[in-house]
Amino acid sequence: MPRPTAAQLAYGSCTVIFSTLAMLLLSQTSSGVGVAIIALAALALGLLVAMTVPLPGKRRTPVEQPAPAAPLRASVPAPAPAPEPVRERAAS
């Protein structure tokens, strides 16, 4: 199992601390059982956040998109040269 990175430790720890404080303030519990349940929930949430932080070096390879097709050029044959007008000799 790879060791956690500094980013994973930081994100997980911050999540545990802030989620514990938020849940304790919102629930206004004072019993030991309530505090223990909140602490366990915060630890589970911190673990989830720490495990979902992307690991360095495990980048997803981008899906190769097919190259766009080159635009087709219509080949129009060059017009045939116009025949030279027939020059008639003037009758003398």
Secondary structure, 3 states (H helix, E strand, C coil): CCCCCHHHHHHHHHHHHHHHHHHHHHHCCCCHHHHHHHHHHHHHHHHHHHHHCCCCCCCCCCCCCCCCCCCCCCCCCCCCCCCCCCCCCCCC
